[in-house]
Amino acid sequence: MSIPIRFPIGLLLAMSLCACGRSEPPAISFSAEVMPILQSRCGECHAPGQPGDEASGLSFVDYDSVMAGTRFGPVVVAGDSFGSTLVVLVEGRADPAIAMPHGEKDKLLASEVTTLRAWIDQGAQNN
């Protein structure tokens, strides 16, 4: 008779252990994590009146400007970091002539790209 009692307890324990391994990653904050990356690494050129803004219409002054993208289209596709132009450019998956940042500027750190990707994959929220 002890088998029926142990089986449900063991099953519940196994199910709870599986559920623990599926925790959601912490939400990435646009204002606290993403915007500082964009402003420090991209803002010098992508601000109103600067070369990046003049060439593409892309400005990183606030959330709305990031989501507006360029005059050629959006650079962020919420939920799709792999297909978002912003990530394609900073990962160097585009033509080297348009990879970001340009010239002698240091490329983004892997951790910075990971933050951008996670924010986009989480829905590119204005948080």
N, C-alpha and C positions, 0 to 999 in steps of 0.2 A: 504494500500500500504506500510505501514511502516514495516510490518512483513517480507517481503522478504529481506529488508535491514538489519534488526536486526539479522535474522537467520544466514546469512553468517558471520557476524561479531562475533556473539556468537560462531559459529562453529570454526572459526579461533582462537578465544581466547582459547577455550577448547583444540584444537589441540596443540597450543603453550604451554599450561600448561603441557600437557602430555609429550611433547618433552623435557621440562626442567627437568623432573624427571628421564630422561634416560641418563644422562651425564656419560661419561666414567670415571673410576677412573684414577687418575694420574699414569703415567707410572713409574714403579719401576726401578731405576737405578742399574745395576749390580755393577758398580764401586763405587758408592756413598752409596748404601744401602745394597746390598747383600754381596759383598766381605768383608766389615768390619765385618759382622756377622760371616761369614765363617772363617775368619782369627782369630777373637778374641775368638770364641767359639769352633772351630774345628781345627784350624791351628796348635795348639801345637802338636797334634798327626798325623794330615794329612798333613805333610810337608815331602819333600824328606828325606829319612833316618830315619824317626820317626816311632813309632809302627803302627799307622794306615795306613801309606803308605806301610810299610813292609808287613803287614798282607793282605791288600786288593789291593794295587796299587793305592789307591785314595789319591790324593794330591789336596790341595786347594790353590795353589800358584798363579793361574791366571784363567781366563775364560776358556781357552782351557783345562786345567787340570780338572776343574769341569765338563765340558761337555764330556771329555774322559771317566769319570767314573772310574770303577774298572776293574781289569782283568776279573771279572765275568760279566761285562756289564755296561751300563749307569746307573747313579743315578738320572739323570734329564731327564724327557720326556717333552719336550716343549709343553705347552698347557694342561698338565695333572698333576697337583700337587698331586691329590689324589693317582695316580698310580706311582708317582715318588718315587724311593727308598729313596732318601734323606729325603723326607717328612715323609715317613713311619717310618724311623728310628728315626727322631727327635720328632715325635709325640708319639713314644712308641707303634706303632701298630705292630711292629715286635716282635720276640721272645726277652724277656728281656735280654738274653745273648748278643744280638747284638744291643740293643737300644743305641742311641747316645744322648749325650756323655756318655761314659762308667764310671763306678765306682762312686766315690764321687763327680764328677764334677756336677755343677749345670745344670739342664735342661734348654733348651732355653726358653726364655720368650714367652708368647703367641703372643706378638707383633712381635717378631723375626720370629716365625713360620708363622705368617700372611704375613709378608714381603716376605719370601721365597716362600710361596704359590702363592701370587699375581704375583711375578716375573715369576714364572714358568707358571702360567695360562695366562700371557700376552705374552708368547712365548719364555721365557728364553733368551732374547736378550743380546748381548754384548754391552751394552750402559753405 
